[in-house]
Amino acid sequence: MVARVADEKHRTATALELFFDLCFVVAVAQTSAAFEEELAAGHVGGGVLGYALVFFAIWWAWMNFTWFASAYDTDDIPYRLLTVVQIGGALVMSAGTAAALQDGDYTVITWGYVVMRLAMVSQWLRAARSDPERRQSCLRYAAGILVVQTGWLAHLVVPGDLRLPAHAVLALAELAVPVWAERAANTTWHPRHIAERFGLFTLIVLGESITAAAGAVRAALDTDATFGDIATLVLGGTLTVCALWWLYFAQNASRRLGNFTTATLWGYGHYAVFACAAAVGAGLAVNVAQATGHGHLTAYGAAAAYTVPVAGFVLSVWLLHRTAAAGHPTAPDVVHALAVAAILAATFAPAPVLVTGVVAALLVAATCVPRERGGIRAAAA
């Protein structure tokens, strides 16, 4: 398992990576659906907390595979077989997301997660044997992951009132493993490949939002509701998702991944990007249910279920992409800040989903379109 070159030309996602991503669609869909049910039933606090905890497992398992593959994807038979084991773990995780989020039963999702992570330990040990230059780093990854997985299994028998603090400690330990391991020697992850992989997963979670919204609209039309009852929701939801896609892909991400520190901030920051993007669909479905008389939230509560994740996505992408020096915001920074405030204020508007979509579209017009026109003029000159 020889390390791949960090500046390899024409590096793109492989068919196996795309297949791996598609299997994670199931986990994202199950989590989003369970979150929607919790919100629609009025269980806001528990629903948000459960969603945050479950989505952490999805995001972290996916990201660790992606980072390893960027450096050591040899595409040989052992690599493929271990990836298939990880896919099996992802499917087990998917089966346990609803129970974890709605009932606080993390047994199934924990076992699926541990299966994925132990397969990753095997991959790191293979890399350690074949890459002497980075052997210590690979062994640190393997040891760190193995210790934390032991902690996750022990977490299943922790008393109920101690589970949340224990979960927080283990999550922090997971985040610390790459930082500790890379101090020994930096692995040869590929900036353009990493940027592409994160972009592809962003498309997946945004697509899941569209799927969830379409399902909610279909369910509403199966009742006595008419399209006129939900027309503003459909228009606002479409504007929003298209604007979020445009904002994310408006800039070249790979040029920002110049070193491990910036790449780490990029990867860790995507927890908020992915979680908010997947929650947008759940929030739209809640608003459809509310408009057709099937929701249990207040009007403001249903609106916030949509506006908060949209604002979170815009804020997260802005912070990941911003290039201004600290303490010296540029005009686009001010525009983004105003847009986030306006989206949150849309919670109290008569048609919050439509207003949110309009604000998001105006943000695209104010920041992305002028930049692209400037690029076209520069190329023509």
C-alpha positions as CSV (number, residue, x, y, z in Angstrom):
1,M,0.0,0.0,0.0
2,V,2.3,2.7,-1.3
3,A,1.3,6.3,-0.6
4,R,-0.1,8.3,-3.5
5,V,1.6,11.5,-4.6
6,A,0.0,14.6,-3.2
7,D,0.4,16.5,-6.5
8,E,-0.8,13.7,-8.7
9,K,-2.3,15.1,-12.0
10,H,-5.9,14.6,-12.9
11,R,-6.8,13.0,-9.5
12,T,-10.5,12.3,-9.3
13,A,-13.0,10.3,-7.2
14,T,-13.0,6.6,-8.0
15,A,-16.0,4.4,-8.8
16,L,-15.5,2.8,-5.4
17,E,-15.6,6.1,-3.6
18,L,-18.8,7.1,-5.4
19,F,-20.3,3.7,-4.4
20,F,-19.3,4.3,-0.8
21,D,-21.0,7.7,-0.9
22,L,-24.2,6.3,-2.3
23,C,-24.4,3.8,0.6
24,F,-24.1,6.8,3.0
25,V,-27.2,8.3,1.3
26,V,-29.2,5.7,3.2
27,A,-27.8,6.9,6.6
28,V,-28.4,10.5,5.8
29,A,-31.9,9.8,4.6
30,Q,-32.8,7.8,7.7
31,T,-31.4,10.4,10.0
32,S,-33.2,13.3,8.2
33,A,-36.5,11.4,8.3
34,A,-36.2,10.6,12.0
35,F,-35.3,14.2,12.7
36,E,-38.3,15.4,10.8
37,E,-40.6,13.2,12.8
38,E,-39.1,14.5,16.1
39,L,-39.6,18.1,15.0
40,A,-43.1,17.5,13.7
41,A,-44.1,15.8,17.0
42,G,-42.8,18.9,18.9
43,H,-39.8,17.2,20.4
44,V,-37.4,20.1,19.5
45,G,-34.8,19.9,22.2
46,G,-34.3,16.1,22.1
47,G,-34.6,16.0,18.4
48,V,-31.9,18.6,17.8
49,L,-29.6,16.9,20.3
50,G,-30.1,13.4,18.9
51,Y,-29.7,14.7,15.3
52,A,-26.4,16.3,16.2
53,L,-25.1,13.2,17.9
54,V,-26.1,10.8,15.2
55,F,-24.9,13.0,12.3
56,F,-21.5,13.2,14.0
57,A,-21.1,9.5,13.5
58,I,-22.1,9.7,9.9
59,W,-19.9,12.6,9.1
60,W,-16.8,11.3,11.0
61,A,-16.9,7.8,9.5
62,W,-17.3,9.2,6.0
63,M,-14.6,11.8,6.4
64,N,-12.0,9.4,7.8
65,F,-12.5,7.0,4.9
66,T,-12.2,10.0,2.5
67,W,-9.0,11.3,4.0
68,F,-7.4,7.8,4.1
69,A,-8.4,7.1,0.5
70,S,-6.9,10.4,-0.7
71,A,-3.5,9.2,0.6
72,Y,-3.6,5.4,0.2
73,D,-6.2,4.3,-2.3
74,T,-4.3,1.5,-4.0
75,D,-7.6,-0.1,-5.3
76,D,-6.2,-3.6,-4.8
77,I,-8.3,-6.6,-3.6
78,P,-7.7,-6.2,0.2
79,Y,-8.5,-2.4,-0.1
80,R,-11.7,-3.1,-1.9
81,L,-12.7,-5.9,0.6
82,L,-12.1,-3.7,3.6
83,T,-14.1,-0.9,2.0
84,V,-17.0,-3.3,1.5
85,V,-16.8,-4.1,5.2
86,Q,-17.0,-0.4,5.9
87,I,-20.0,-0.2,3.6
88,G,-21.6,-3.0,5.6
89,G,-21.0,-1.0,8.8
90,A,-22.6,2.1,7.2
91,L,-25.7,0.1,6.4
92,V,-25.9,-1.2,10.0
93,M,-25.5,2.4,11.1
94,S,-28.4,3.4,8.9
95,A,-30.6,0.8,10.5
96,G,-29.9,2.2,13.9
97,T,-30.2,5.9,13.3
98,A,-34.0,6.1,14.0
99,A,-33.7,4.3,17.3
100,A,-30.7,6.4,18.4
101,L,-32.4,9.7,17.5
102,Q,-35.9,9.0,18.7
103,D,-35.4,6.5,21.6
104,G,-31.9,7.2,22.7
105,D,-30.9,3.6,21.9
106,Y,-27.4,3.7,20.4
107,T,-26.7,0.0,20.4
108,V,-27.2,-0.7,16.6
109,I,-25.6,2.5,15.4
110,T,-22.6,2.1,17.7
111,W,-21.9,-1.5,16.5
112,G,-22.2,-0.3,12.8
113,Y,-19.8,2.6,13.6
114,V,-17.3,0.3,15.3
115,V,-17.3,-2.1,12.4
116,M,-16.5,0.7,10.0
117,R,-13.7,2.1,12.3
118,L,-12.1,-1.3,12.9
119,A,-11.9,-1.9,9.2
120,M,-10.2,1.5,9.0
121,V,-7.7,0.3,11.6
122,S,-6.8,-2.6,9.3
123,Q,-6.3,-0.1,6.5
124,W,-3.9,2.0,8.6
125,L,-1.9,-1.1,9.6
126,R,-1.5,-2.1,6.0
127,A,-0.3,1.4,5.2
128,A,2.1,1.3,8.2
129,R,3.7,-1.9,6.9
130,S,4.1,-0.6,3.4
131,D,5.1,3.1,4.0
132,P,8.1,3.3,6.3
133,E,8.4,7.0,5.9
134,R,5.0,7.5,7.5
135,R,4.8,4.4,9.6
136,Q,4.7,6.2,12.9
137,S,1.8,8.3,11.7
138,C,-0.1,5.3,10.4
139,L,0.4,3.4,13.7
140,R,-0.8,6.4,15.7
141,Y,-4.0,6.5,13.6
142,A,-4.5,2.8,14.1
143,A,-3.9,2.9,17.9
144,G,-5.9,6.0,18.4
145,I,-8.9,4.7,16.5
146,L,-8.8,1.4,18.3
147,V,-8.7,2.9,21.8
148,V,-11.6,5.2,21.0
149,Q,-13.7,2.4,19.6
150,T,-13.2,0.5,22.9
151,G,-14.6,3.6,24.5
152,W,-17.7,3.7,22.3
153,L,-18.5,0.1,23.2
154,A,-18.0,0.9,26.9
155,H,-20.3,3.9,26.3
156,L,-23.2,1.4,25.8
157,V,-23.2,0.4,29.4
158,V,-22.6,3.9,30.9
159,P,-25.5,5.0,33.2
160,G,-28.0,7.2,31.4
161,D,-27.2,10.5,33.2
162,L,-23.5,10.1,32.3
163,R,-23.9,9.1,28.6
164,L,-24.0,12.6,27.2
165,P,-20.7,13.7,28.9
166,A,-19.1,10.4,27.9
167,H,-20.3,11.0,24.3
168,A,-18.7,14.4,24.3
169,V,-15.4,13.1,25.6
170,L,-15.3,10.3,23.0
171,A,-16.2,12.7,20.2
172,L,-13.3,15.0,21.2
173,A,-11.0,12.0,21.4
174,E,-12.0,11.1,17.8
175,L,-11.3,14.7,16.6
176,A,-7.9,14.6,18.4
177,V,-6.6,11.4,16.7
178,P,-5.8,12.9,13.3
179,V,-4.1,15.9,14.9
180,W,-1.9,13.7,17.0
181,A,-1.2,11.2,14.3
182,E,-0.2,13.8,11.6
183,R,2.4,15.3,14.0
184,A,4.6,12.3,13.4
185,A,4.5,12.7,9.6
186,N,2.0,14.3,7.2
187,T,0.1,11.8,5.0
188,T,0.0,12.5,1.3
189,W,-3.7,13.6,1.0
190,H,-4.5,15.3,-2.3
191,P,-6.0,18.9,-2.1
192,R,-8.0,18.8,-5.2
193,H,-9.2,15.2,-4.5
194,I,-10.3,16.2,-1.0
195,A,-12.1,19.3,-2.3
196,E,-13.9,17.2,-4.9
197,R,-14.9,14.6,-2.4
198,F,-16.4,17.1,0.0
199,G,-18.2,18.8,-2.8
200,L,-19.7,15.5,-3.9
201,F,-21.0,14.7,-0.4
202,T,-22.5,18.3,-0.2
203,L,-24.4,17.4,-3.4
204,I,-25.6,14.2,-1.7
205,V,-27.0,16.0,1.4
206,L,-28.5,18.8,-0.7
207,G,-30.1,16.1,-2.9
208,E,-31.5,14.5,0.2
209,S,-33.1,17.8,1.1
210,I,-34.8,17.8,-2.3
211,T,-35.9,14.2,-1.9
212,A,-37.4,14.9,1.6
213,A,-39.2,18.0,0.4
214,A,-40.6,16.1,-2.6
215,G,-41.9,13.4,-0.3
216,A,-43.5,15.9,2.0
217,V,-45.2,17.6,-0.9
218,R,-46.5,14.3,-2.3
219,A,-47.8,13.4,1.2
220,A,-49.6,16.7,1.4
221,L,-51.2,16.4,-2.0
222,D,-52.4,12.9,-1.0
223,T,-54.6,14.6,1.6
224,D,-57.2,17.3,1.0
225,A,-54.5,19.9,0.5
226,T,-54.1,21.7,-2.9
227,F,-51.0,22.8,-4.6
228,G,-52.0,26.4,-3.8
229,D,-51.7,25.7,-0.1
230,I,-48.1,24.8,-0.4
231,A,-47.0,26.8,-3.6
232,T,-45.0,29.3,-1.6
233,L,-43.2,26.4,0.2
234,V,-42.3,24.7,-3.1
235,L,-41.0,28.0,-4.6
236,G,-39.1,29.0,-1.5
237,G,-37.6,25.6,-1.0
238,T,-36.4,25.4,-4.7
239,L,-34.9,28.9,-4.5
240,T,-33.2,28.0,-1.3
241,V,-31.6,24.7,-2.3
242,C,-30.4,26.1,-5.7
243,A,-28.9,29.2,-3.9
244,L,-27.1,27.0,-1.3
245,W,-25.6,24.9,-4.1
246,W,-24.4,28.0,-5.9
247,L,-22.9,29.5,-2.8
248,Y,-21.0,26.4,-1.9
249,F,-19.5,25.8,-5.4
250,A,-18.8,29.5,-6.1
251,Q,-15.1,29.4,-5.1
252,N,-12.2,27.1,-5.7
253,A,-11.9,25.1,-2.5
254,S,-8.7,23.2,-3.3
255,R,-6.5,26.3,-3.2
256,R,-7.5,26.8,0.4
257,L,-6.1,23.4,1.4
258,G,-2.5,24.4,1.4
259,N,-1.4,22.6,4.6
260,F,-2.7,20.2,7.3
261,T,-4.0,23.0,9.5
262,T,-6.2,24.6,6.9
263,A,-7.3,21.2,5.6
264,T,-8.3,20.2,9.1
265,L,-10.4,23.3,9.6
266,W,-12.0,22.7,6.2
267,G,-12.8,19.1,7.1
268,Y,-14.0,19.7,10.6
269,G,-16.1,22.7,9.5
270,H,-18.0,20.5,7.1
271,Y,-19.8,18.9,10.0
272,A,-21.9,22.0,10.2
273,V,-22.2,22.3,6.4
274,F,-23.4,18.7,6.0
275,A,-25.7,18.6,9.0
276,C,-27.3,21.9,8.1
277,A,-27.8,20.9,4.5
278,A,-29.5,17.6,5.5
279,A,-31.7,19.5,8.0
280,V,-33.0,21.9,5.4
281,G,-35.1,19.1,3.9
282,A,-36.4,18.1,7.3
283,G,-37.3,21.7,8.1
284,L,-39.2,22.1,4.8
285,A,-41.1,18.9,5.4
286,V,-42.1,20.2,8.8
287,N,-43.4,23.4,7.2
288,V,-45.4,21.4,4.7
289,A,-47.0,19.4,7.5
290,Q,-47.7,22.6,9.4
291,A,-49.3,24.2,6.3
292,T,-51.6,21.2,5.9
293,G,-52.6,21.1,9.5
294,H,-50.6,18.0,10.5
295,G,-47.8,19.7,12.5
296,H,-47.6,20.1,16.3
297,L,-45.2,23.0,16.4
298,T,-46.1,26.7,16.7
299,A,-45.9,28.7,13.5
300,Y,-42.6,30.3,14.6
301,G,-41.3,26.9,15.7
302,A,-42.0,25.4,12.3
303,A,-40.4,28.4,10.5
304,A,-37.3,28.2,12.7
305,A,-36.9,24.5,11.8
306,Y,-36.2,25.8,8.3
307,T,-34.6,29.2,8.7
308,V,-32.0,28.1,11.3
309,P,-30.4,25.3,9.2
310,V,-30.4,27.5,6.1
311,A,-28.7,30.3,8.1
312,G,-26.3,27.7,9.6
313,F,-25.3,26.5,6.1
314,V,-24.7,30.0,4.8
315,L,-22.7,31.0,7.8
316,S,-20.6,27.8,7.7
317,V,-19.8,28.1,4.0
318,W,-19.0,31.8,4.5
319,L,-16.5,31.1,7.3
320,L,-14.9,28.2,5.4
321,H,-14.4,30.3,2.3
322,R,-13.7,33.8,3.6
323,T,-10.2,35.2,2.7
324,A,-10.2,38.5,4.5
325,A,-7.8,39.1,7.3
326,A,-9.1,38.7,10.8
327,G,-10.7,41.9,12.1
328,H,-10.9,43.4,8.6
329,P,-14.1,42.2,6.9
330,T,-14.6,43.0,3.3
331,A,-17.8,44.0,1.6
332,P,-18.8,40.5,0.8
333,D,-18.3,39.5,4.4
334,V,-20.8,42.2,5.4
335,V,-23.2,41.0,2.8
336,H,-23.0,37.5,4.1
337,A,-23.5,38.6,7.7
338,L,-26.6,40.6,6.7
339,A,-28.0,37.7,4.8
340,V,-27.6,35.4,7.8
341,A,-29.4,37.9,10.0
342,A,-32.1,38.4,7.4
343,I,-32.7,34.6,7.1
344,L,-33.0,34.3,10.8
345,A,-35.4,37.3,10.8
346,A,-37.5,35.5,8.2
347,T,-38.6,33.2,11.0
348,F,-41.1,35.9,11.9
349,A,-42.2,36.7,8.3
350,P,-45.7,35.7,7.0
351,A,-44.2,33.3,4.4
352,P,-40.8,32.3,6.0
353,V,-39.8,29.7,3.5
354,L,-40.4,31.9,0.5
355,V,-38.7,34.9,2.2
356,T,-35.7,32.7,3.0
357,G,-35.4,31.5,-0.6
358,V,-35.6,35.1,-1.8
359,V,-32.9,36.2,0.6
360,A,-30.6,33.3,-0.4
361,A,-31.1,34.1,-4.1
362,L,-30.3,37.8,-3.4
363,L,-27.1,36.7,-1.6
364,V,-26.1,34.7,-4.7
365,A,-26.8,37.8,-6.9
366,A,-24.8,40.1,-4.6
367,T,-21.7,37.9,-4.2
368,C,-21.4,35.2,-6.8
369,V,-22.7,36.8,-10.0
370,P,-20.4,39.9,-9.9
371,R,-17.4,37.6,-9.1
372,E,-18.1,35.3,-12.0
373,R,-18.7,38.3,-14.4
374,G,-15.3,39.7,-13.2
375,G,-13.7,36.4,-14.0
376,I,-15.2,36.3,-17.5
377,R,-14.0,39.8,-18.2
378,A,-10.5,39.0,-16.9
379,A,-10.4,35.9,-19.2
380,A,-11.5,37.9,-22.2
381,A,-8.9,40.5,-21.6
